[in-house]
Amino acid sequence: MDLLHALSLGDLLREHRRSNPLQIACVSGDERFTYRELDDRVNRLSHTFLAAGVGRGDRILWLGQNSHRLLEGLLAAAKLGAIFSPLNWRWSAEELAFALSDAMPTAVLWQQDEIGEQARKARALTKADALWIQHDDPGPEGYEARLTDAEPGDPALEVDPGLPVLALYTGAFGGHPHASLLGHDALLLQGLVVSKVQDVGRESIYLNSGPLFHVATFMTTMATFVWGGTNVFTPRVEAETLCRLIDAERCTGAFVVGPTLQQMVEANADGRYDLSSLRSFRAFPAWDSMTTPDGSPWGRRPGGYGQTELMGLATLSCLGMDATGSHGRPSPLAQVRIVDPEGVEVSAGESGEIVVRGPTVMLGYWRRDALEARRRAGDWHHTGDLGRREEDGSITFIGPAARLIKSAAENIYPVEVERCIAAHPAVAECAVIGKPDPEWGQRVAAIVVLRDGVEADAEAIVEHCRAHIASYKKPREVAFVESLPKRGFAVDHDALDRRFGGGGYPGAAAG
Amino acid sequence: MDLLHALSLGDLLREHRRSNPLQIACVSGDERFTYRELDDRVNRLSHTFLAAGVGRGDRILWLGQNSHRLLEGLLAAAKLGAIFSPLNWRWSAEELAFALSDAMPTAVLWQQDEIGEQARKARALTKADALWIQHDDPGPEGYEARLTDAEPGDPALEVDPGLPVLALYTGAFGGHPHASLLGHDALLLQGLVVSKVQDVGRESIYLNSGPLFHVATFMTTMATFVWGGTNVFTPRVEAETLCRLIDAERCTGAFVVGPTLQQMVEANADGRYDLSSLRSFRAFPAWDSMTTPDGSPWGRRPGGYGQTELMGLATLSCLGMDATGSHGRPSPLAQVRIVDPEGVEVSAGESGEIVVRGPTVMLGYWRRDALEARRRAGDWHHTGDLGRREEDGSITFIGPAARLIKSAAENIYPVEVERCIAAHPAVAECAVIGKPDPEWGQRVAAIVVLRDGVEADAEAIVEHCRAHIASYKKPREVAFVESLPKRGFAVDHDALDRRFGGGGYPGAAAG
């Protein structure tokens, strides 16, 4: 291991202990800890885990809501070379049990409040022989008592920053979730990039109001941690609580989306909370008048294309203020290509799978060797998503590329044709499948649901496609139905294949 | 090599070709090139070098002033896994010849304008069997003609970003300079950190007005390149030229210090140049009225502690707005410790050598194995500089720690005592040496030059020290002299040792 150039998350915490000892590292309810205190607590937690046999590569699961103890768990794992995995606390007992059986943890931190019942049921459903610590138990077996009892001092183990430190479960359509293993480097460097575009620094006070089992909030948590700023935790999204915390802690940033903005404006209708410390992108007048405009590149154009397997963003919308593409341009840490199913780069303007290389790419999936091998074919991370490089170099994200139709030599992604047909004013919903064709291999078929009281025939749908996408992608046949079969929120293409005779798809579908 | 997570400087250029094809990458005189054109030129230059036998680890020297061709040389080296070294064009023929003999280059890019005579003399002094290309030769043997003749297309070699790509010669007191080998990772990641604190992005237009054989300018060149911004090159610092370029190119940043500011204000006394695009930290009213305040953290407090061996900054002053220490706090990519000569960390408030770990630390010195081994003792980069960690975690840089006096068990750094004595109002200059002492090993002796017409005796000097630094550091004897012997600008401590009986220093002096 190259110690001279190493910088693990544990090293960064040690450095903050030295260089930011008196700075507030985290706030959670009535508790607040400086970086020195945080490091002390993380050291004691590390020793608790060590005593329970947690070693390099072992899993520590978090079965709770947002809390400073979640960050402590991550950092203790970091100091041991272990892997920390915050599970989705909205999952059912069965779903939690699946993740427990899959992850095979050596230690589990769990929460009684709100989700104690699921957690206990999940534990009963698995035979996992792990140390279970209730993080909100104030008694002698609880998290705080164990910290008090634990050995102090840094465990002082050498940890390679190339090792995984975080496992985030990510949904798979129609299957079990799988965990992306993300390395120290990925968290730290993505944090650096995000800090730049979101203008996060040592003076930032970030309200962790989005769930930390998702990468979206986690990126900014890390940006704040990297620079020695302050992370404020709240267990769940509750409009009035967010207002109160922003006011009390003078939060400069928060993860707040959509309807929550409106709820916060309503909760603060009488102006009892001062939200002026919060830099926020512009939404609507009542919100804008309570907050401060976010002048960062992110504030001017938030978002980009990303996924859990990339520790979040691979392209940044703010790098495409002048661009044709909807999702900006690649982050400086991401090499991005658009490729055909053989992995060959396609020309600008053509659709293909988005593949990525760089230091923020995951190290692999936990126990999904076959899927992992497919995803890293040719040493590029295959996102399973469809995108397009525009002539000006910018990127447009189209949608999941799970299915592919091959007609003659042409690759046709159903999602692209579906997007086109859905834009027809008469169409409420649609799906596209491939049907075996003796001459062309496959031919494109569309299954369309029309809007109530609107008419359109097959020819109109085909003409619409011809006008907007390459001619070879247009459907050869169109069927009209009352509704589409679903699996969760997603259209069940397999059911449509069975009903309308779809098949002949090339290769295996990407995971 | 781990291609999935790789990102070399060549990869970054390839990505810019794709994602920023039409963006201006560099401007030099009347020439300007987009990122696509820059990549084309770098590919042709790579093939020129390949044809001359340049391979992995081989050296390419730059013997010229600032130019877009310097950046091209670096990037061509990057694509080949070679090492690019821009020499100090102010060096004499003998100094250049030393570097040529030391670096043993396979290719040399040199300049006729202004420095052709030294370059030719240096070449004659060495037997280096290298390809010499005059970059400002418009003829058939010159740089441009060779690019035209060269094979196009990307050489498409796999280059590990852990390899060195840049060699910067750095001065050694009283000896030959040695070259720090800096890796792709170091350039790229330091660029990212600098882009954050200097607020450099895709929209930045950076005037490379400081010399690129120094790391100070190079850091921002890389910050600009990392985000796909525009680098503007000018061969040398000339006030009116800088004004003209800032006006014509709407430069947002520049490397301008001290007297140049005043010269630029004079050159622009009639306001013929519009410098309002330039973000600059505040200096004096006439300058401030011509430029725009730099609101970045750097603009509020520029600088920090760094050195060539660290690809520049290891601490950032802007992270210490509230701090006791003069040099802020460590950059997020640097672990910093203050250690005693045995490598043991000293307590806050005590002086010791600054040592650093992290991804921006050099990979080693070119052909200086013994020095390199000393510098990386215990897997920490030993800077050879003296610093202090303050109680609030911030860092104060004191000065070079080359000499150490050992009195009883105490380590005393002469530079620290010298700084203290020099602050006495009667003192013009001073130096501190260690003299062998039968009881204590060594004792501290001060040699002092008083200001004209001012009186002070030894007791006053000793009392002054007792009041400001630890008592054991105060001089036991004080000699008054008319002037101090010098070697260049630095006091010649060896000469003082000989004259005043200094000696008994512990171990070897750090390089």
Interface residues (C-beta under 8 A of the other chain):
Chain A: L3 L4 H5 A6 L7 D11 L12 R14 E15 R18 S19 N20 P21 L22 Q23 D185 L188 L189 L192 V193 S195 K196 G201 R202 V226 W227 G228 P297 L319 R329 P330 P332 L333 A334 Q335 V336 R337 R357 G358 P359 V361 R376 D379 W380 H381 R389 D392 G393 S394 I395
Chain B: L3 L4 H5 A6 L7 D11 L12 R14 E15 R18 S19 N20 P21 L22 Q23 D185 L188 L189 L192 V193 S195 K196 G201 R202 V226 W227 G228 P297 L319 R329 P330 P332 L333 A334 Q335 V336 R337 R357 G358 P359 V361 R376 D379 W380 H381 R389 D392 G393 S394 I395
